[in-house]
Amino acid sequence: MRAYRTTTLPAILATLCLTACAVTGCQASPAASPPAGSAAASTTGSAARSTTAAEPPETSPEAASTPIARSTPVRLRIPDIGVDTPLMRLGLAPDRTVQVPPVAAHAPAGWYQGSPVPGRLGPSVILGHVTVGRYGDGVFLRLSRLRPGAHAVVRLADGTSATFTVDSVRTVAKDRFPTREVYGDTDRPELRLITCGGPRAGDGYADNVIVFATLTAVTHTP
């Protein structure tokens, strides 16, 4: 299976604390993009404030051999933390950072459409708010509570559901965001879920919470 290669990694976000800090209390900032075609790099030193990890699950032969069409992800469910959200499509802002979901009541999570369709080769990236200012809790409020072995299910517009199993949950300093690990090449379908975390720092948060997960099942519903 060939590796997914990132052909245009913009100066992608090193956060998802996610837009206008005065409004959300949750500030976004960009990360330097890795060299095109680079392999994933390890997080070292102070980059990882805390990590909950297990051996990455194996992609089942059935999942690996099940073709995923270039459909659009429309819904995300994470039963262990009570997430059941529609997915909006996110592109790039004029400053070449990844767009973020709106700061609004019941704001959904969003799929960065510069990443692969969930279930296709490479790291698919989904972003969500931890808080939404005066509207209260965000859709990813409890993301840091996920543990290895938990499942995230992404439903596509064509009826396909891709199930991912969590292999690690990391809290990282925003200024040490592991861009290559999040957006870099992989040799199988993977998922990244990103929000803010850690202590408050002024109007935002000091860290990001990043969930790394691997495809373990694919089902089709007519």
C-alpha beads as a LAMMPS data file, in Angstrom:
LAMMPS data file: protein, C-alpha beads

222 atoms
221 bonds

1 atom types
1 bond types

-500.0 500.0 xlo xhi
-500.0 500.0 ylo yhi
-500.0 500.0 zlo zhi

Masses

1 110.0

Atoms # bond

1 1 1 0.000 0.000 0.000
2 1 1 1.590 3.285 -1.023
3 1 1 1.883 6.112 1.483
4 1 1 -0.366 9.135 1.265
5 1 1 1.752 12.166 0.447
6 1 1 0.879 15.676 1.403
7 1 1 1.423 17.752 -1.707
8 1 1 0.464 21.122 -0.262
9 1 1 0.686 21.415 3.471
10 1 1 -0.217 25.027 4.137
11 1 1 0.921 26.778 7.258
12 1 1 -1.636 24.656 9.017
13 1 1 -2.947 25.284 12.445
14 1 1 -1.016 24.381 15.525
15 1 1 -4.230 24.604 17.404
16 1 1 -7.769 24.461 17.499
17 1 1 -8.595 26.722 20.235
18 1 1 -10.265 27.991 17.688
19 1 1 -10.596 31.542 16.324
20 1 1 -11.117 35.006 17.854
21 1 1 -9.832 34.576 21.363
22 1 1 -11.811 37.491 22.735
23 1 1 -15.018 35.790 21.673
24 1 1 -14.252 32.135 22.308
25 1 1 -11.591 32.175 24.999
26 1 1 -9.908 29.636 22.774
27 1 1 -7.290 31.007 20.424
28 1 1 -5.944 29.626 17.126
29 1 1 -2.413 29.949 15.799
30 1 1 -0.695 28.469 12.724
31 1 1 2.018 25.836 12.616
32 1 1 4.885 25.741 10.161
33 1 1 4.235 23.253 7.389
34 1 1 6.621 20.309 7.014
35 1 1 8.544 19.771 3.785
36 1 1 6.386 18.270 1.037
37 1 1 6.496 14.494 1.056
38 1 1 8.078 14.323 4.473
39 1 1 7.617 11.353 6.729
40 1 1 5.873 11.737 10.062
41 1 1 8.144 13.054 12.789
42 1 1 8.055 12.134 16.442
43 1 1 6.996 14.547 19.176
44 1 1 9.965 15.065 21.460
45 1 1 11.029 17.081 24.459
46 1 1 8.382 19.362 25.900
47 1 1 6.060 18.980 22.934
48 1 1 3.959 16.363 24.646
49 1 1 2.693 17.507 28.037
50 1 1 0.805 14.255 28.497
51 1 1 0.148 11.162 26.438
52 1 1 -2.246 8.271 26.772
53 1 1 -1.186 5.623 24.298
54 1 1 -1.445 1.979 23.412
55 1 1 -0.076 -0.152 20.618
56 1 1 -1.730 1.108 17.410
57 1 1 -4.566 -1.231 16.398
58 1 1 -4.200 -3.244 13.262
59 1 1 -6.395 -2.285 10.331
60 1 1 -8.514 -5.361 9.662
61 1 1 -7.983 -7.093 6.304
62 1 1 -11.635 -6.446 5.506
63 1 1 -11.307 -2.716 6.227
64 1 1 -8.035 -2.472 4.327
65 1 1 -9.531 -4.118 1.256
66 1 1 -12.838 -2.246 1.312
67 1 1 -12.681 0.623 -1.162
68 1 1 -13.831 3.987 0.158
69 1 1 -15.222 6.313 -2.481
70 1 1 -14.403 10.016 -2.636
71 1 1 -17.563 10.862 -0.761
72 1 1 -18.059 13.628 1.809
73 1 1 -18.035 12.972 5.564
74 1 1 -21.328 14.138 7.027
75 1 1 -21.422 12.911 10.637
76 1 1 -19.116 11.940 13.484
77 1 1 -20.030 9.781 16.471
78 1 1 -17.783 9.117 19.471
79 1 1 -19.950 7.093 21.861
80 1 1 -17.537 7.094 24.814
81 1 1 -17.763 10.883 25.211
82 1 1 -21.291 11.429 23.921
83 1 1 -20.356 13.117 20.622
84 1 1 -22.859 12.891 17.773
85 1 1 -22.321 15.826 15.438
86 1 1 -22.821 16.784 11.820
87 1 1 -19.624 17.618 9.968
88 1 1 -19.099 20.792 8.020
89 1 1 -16.416 21.225 5.367
90 1 1 -13.396 23.388 6.214
91 1 1 -10.908 24.863 3.772
92 1 1 -8.149 27.438 4.107
93 1 1 -8.446 30.983 5.378
94 1 1 -6.739 33.823 3.458
95 1 1 -3.713 33.558 5.778
96 1 1 -3.325 29.875 4.785
97 1 1 -4.406 28.530 8.149
98 1 1 -7.183 25.973 8.336
99 1 1 -10.662 27.403 8.713
100 1 1 -12.522 26.614 11.912
101 1 1 -16.190 25.976 12.689
102 1 1 -18.302 28.995 13.586
103 1 1 -18.445 30.338 17.116
104 1 1 -22.105 29.617 17.716
105 1 1 -24.443 27.570 19.841
106 1 1 -24.318 23.898 18.840
107 1 1 -21.462 24.522 16.405
108 1 1 -20.573 21.248 14.658
109 1 1 -17.157 19.740 14.158
110 1 1 -15.541 20.223 10.775
111 1 1 -13.569 18.080 8.333
112 1 1 -10.533 19.746 6.771
113 1 1 -11.121 18.985 3.097
114 1 1 -7.417 19.314 2.312
115 1 1 -7.005 15.997 4.134
116 1 1 -8.167 12.598 2.827
117 1 1 -11.767 11.443 3.057
118 1 1 -12.031 9.438 6.313
119 1 1 -11.281 5.821 5.514
120 1 1 -9.067 6.574 2.522
121 1 1 -5.283 6.357 2.699
122 1 1 -3.678 9.020 4.870
123 1 1 -4.546 11.111 7.929
124 1 1 -8.024 12.630 7.821
125 1 1 -8.344 15.679 10.086
126 1 1 -11.447 16.752 12.026
127 1 1 -11.509 19.894 14.169
128 1 1 -13.908 20.987 16.880
129 1 1 -14.298 23.630 19.566
130 1 1 -13.763 22.850 23.235
131 1 1 -15.734 25.968 24.205
132 1 1 -17.747 28.475 22.175
133 1 1 -17.529 31.646 24.203
134 1 1 -20.822 32.851 25.646
135 1 1 -22.562 29.806 24.175
136 1 1 -20.795 27.459 26.585
137 1 1 -19.408 24.009 25.921
138 1 1 -18.063 22.985 22.530
139 1 1 -18.603 19.724 20.697
140 1 1 -15.115 18.463 21.692
141 1 1 -15.336 19.487 25.358
142 1 1 -14.560 15.938 26.526
143 1 1 -12.097 14.960 23.805
144 1 1 -9.212 14.700 26.277
145 1 1 -11.133 12.001 28.164
146 1 1 -10.878 9.516 25.315
147 1 1 -8.704 6.502 25.941
148 1 1 -7.022 3.971 23.651
149 1 1 -9.514 1.445 22.346
150 1 1 -12.394 3.930 22.063
151 1 1 -14.148 4.199 18.717
152 1 1 -14.919 7.135 16.450
153 1 1 -17.328 6.491 13.578
154 1 1 -17.426 8.781 10.555
155 1 1 -20.413 8.471 8.233
156 1 1 -20.043 9.494 4.602
157 1 1 -22.712 10.912 2.328
158 1 1 -22.823 7.671 0.292
159 1 1 -23.827 5.601 3.340
160 1 1 -20.364 4.276 4.170
161 1 1 -19.308 4.299 7.821
162 1 1 -15.606 4.228 8.709
163 1 1 -14.828 3.111 12.264
164 1 1 -11.535 4.227 13.791
165 1 1 -9.989 2.914 16.993
166 1 1 -8.086 5.353 19.193
167 1 1 -4.444 4.468 19.712
168 1 1 -3.279 7.617 21.539
169 1 1 -4.490 10.887 23.033
170 1 1 -1.918 13.645 23.446
171 1 1 -1.908 17.048 25.085
172 1 1 0.794 19.159 23.440
173 1 1 2.030 22.712 23.852
174 1 1 0.697 24.902 21.048
175 1 1 4.147 26.204 20.221
176 1 1 5.371 22.609 19.810
177 1 1 2.503 21.324 17.682
178 1 1 3.586 18.049 15.960
179 1 1 2.621 19.134 12.446
180 1 1 4.285 16.225 10.659
181 1 1 2.668 13.632 12.887
182 1 1 -0.743 15.170 12.373
183 1 1 -0.641 15.948 8.651
184 1 1 2.281 13.883 7.356
185 1 1 2.463 10.688 5.314
186 1 1 0.916 7.446 6.561
187 1 1 0.710 4.009 4.990
188 1 1 -2.870 3.319 6.089
189 1 1 -6.126 5.215 6.742
190 1 1 -5.935 7.205 9.978
191 1 1 -7.892 9.912 11.782
192 1 1 -6.878 12.991 13.758
193 1 1 -9.284 14.801 16.093
194 1 1 -8.081 18.191 17.359
195 1 1 -9.234 20.738 19.908
196 1 1 -7.773 22.961 22.671
197 1 1 -6.732 21.816 26.085
198 1 1 -4.540 22.360 29.059
199 1 1 -4.580 25.408 31.331
200 1 1 -6.045 28.720 30.293
201 1 1 -3.458 31.193 28.992
202 1 1 -4.890 34.680 28.883
203 1 1 -7.829 34.598 26.516
204 1 1 -7.055 31.110 25.226
205 1 1 -5.590 27.742 26.187
206 1 1 -1.955 26.739 26.434
207 1 1 -2.220 23.382 24.685
208 1 1 -3.901 21.274 22.033
209 1 1 -5.531 17.905 22.522
210 1 1 -4.887 15.559 19.590
211 1 1 -6.448 12.128 19.166
212 1 1 -4.685 9.669 16.851
213 1 1 -6.805 6.791 15.565
214 1 1 -6.572 4.003 12.998
215 1 1 -9.236 2.587 10.660
216 1 1 -10.469 -0.792 11.912
217 1 1 -13.805 -1.357 10.162
218 1 1 -15.843 -0.219 7.166
219 1 1 -19.557 -0.803 6.703
220 1 1 -21.973 0.197 3.944
221 1 1 -25.608 1.125 4.421
222 1 1 -27.715 1.443 1.279

Bonds

1 1 1 2
2 1 2 3
3 1 3 4
4 1 4 5
5 1 5 6
6 1 6 7
7 1 7 8
8 1 8 9
9 1 9 10
10 1 10 11
11 1 11 12
12 1 12 13
13 1 13 14
14 1 14 15
15 1 15 16
16 1 16 17
17 1 17 18
18 1 18 19
19 1 19 20
20 1 20 21
21 1 21 22
22 1 22 23
23 1 23 24
24 1 24 25
25 1 25 26
26 1 26 27
27 1 27 28
28 1 28 29
29 1 29 30
30 1 30 31
31 1 31 32
32 1 32 33
33 1 33 34
34 1 34 35
35 1 35 36
36 1 36 37
37 1 37 38
38 1 38 39
39 1 39 40
40 1 40 41
41 1 41 42
42 1 42 43
43 1 43 44
44 1 44 45
45 1 45 46
46 1 46 47
47 1 47 48
48 1 48 49
49 1 49 50
50 1 50 51
51 1 51 52
52 1 52 53
53 1 53 54
54 1 54 55
55 1 55 56
56 1 56 57
57 1 57 58
58 1 58 59
59 1 59 60
60 1 60 61
61 1 61 62
62 1 62 63
63 1 63 64
64 1 64 65
65 1 65 66
66 1 66 67
67 1 67 68
68 1 68 69
69 1 69 70
70 1 70 71
71 1 71 72
72 1 72 73
73 1 73 74
74 1 74 75
75 1 75 76
76 1 76 77
77 1 77 78
78 1 78 79
79 1 79 80
80 1 80 81
81 1 81 82
82 1 82 83
83 1 83 84
84 1 84 85
85 1 85 86
86 1 86 87
87 1 87 88
88 1 88 89
89 1 89 90
90 1 90 91
91 1 91 92
92 1 92 93
93 1 93 94
94 1 94 95
95 1 95 96
96 1 96 97
97 1 97 98
98 1 98 99
99 1 99 100
100 1 100 101
101 1 101 102
102 1 102 103
103 1 103 104
104 1 104 105
105 1 105 106
106 1 106 107
107 1 107 108
108 1 108 109
109 1 109 110
110 1 110 111
111 1 111 112
112 1 112 113
113 1 113 114
114 1 114 115
115 1 115 116
116 1 116 117
117 1 117 118
118 1 118 119
119 1 119 120
120 1 120 121
121 1 121 122
122 1 122 123
123 1 123 124
124 1 124 125
125 1 125 126
126 1 126 127
127 1 127 128
128 1 128 129
129 1 129 130
130 1 130 131
131 1 131 132
132 1 132 133
133 1 133 134
134 1 134 135
135 1 135 136
136 1 136 137
137 1 137 138
138 1 138 139
139 1 139 140
140 1 140 141
141 1 141 142
142 1 142 143
143 1 143 144
144 1 144 145
145 1 145 146
146 1 146 147
147 1 147 148
148 1 148 149
149 1 149 150
150 1 150 151
151 1 151 152
152 1 152 153
153 1 153 154
154 1 154 155
155 1 155 156
156 1 156 157
157 1 157 158
158 1 158 159
159 1 159 160
160 1 160 161
161 1 161 162
162 1 162 163
163 1 163 164
164 1 164 165
165 1 165 166
166 1 166 167
167 1 167 168
168 1 168 169
169 1 169 170
170 1 170 171
171 1 171 172
172 1 172 173
173 1 173 174
174 1 174 175
175 1 175 176
176 1 176 177
177 1 177 178
178 1 178 179
179 1 179 180
180 1 180 181
181 1 181 182
182 1 182 183
183 1 183 184
184 1 184 185
185 1 185 186
186 1 186 187
187 1 187 188
188 1 188 189
189 1 189 190
190 1 190 191
191 1 191 192
192 1 192 193
193 1 193 194
194 1 194 195
195 1 195 196
196 1 196 197
197 1 197 198
198 1 198 199
199 1 199 200
200 1 200 201
201 1 201 202
202 1 202 203
203 1 203 204
204 1 204 205
205 1 205 206
206 1 206 207
207 1 207 208
208 1 208 209
209 1 209 210
210 1 210 211
211 1 211 212
212 1 212 213
213 1 213 214
214 1 214 215
215 1 215 216
216 1 216 217
217 1 217 218
218 1 218 219
219 1 219 220
220 1 220 221
221 1 221 222
